[in-house]
Amino acid sequence: MQITLNGSPRDCAPATTVTQLLQEAGYGNRRVAVEVNHEIVPRSQHGSHALSDGDHIEIVHAIGGG
């Protein structure tokens, strides 16, 4: 299936979860915020939230600095 991740098209397996996508995209166990179709998906739902064809996903992670 085709999704859009941070503005770029991406292929992924049907019913991929947010957790699986984070692993595949290299975010692993980083603290990130995930938005699917303009709605935040709580971290507690990352493992159960399955993506659908055409979804738009934005992943935002904090960068420390001074």
Secondary structure, DSSP 8 states (H G I E B T S, - for coil): -EEEETTEEEE--TT-BHHHHHHHTT-TT--EEEEETTEE--GGGTTT-B--TT-EEEEEE-----
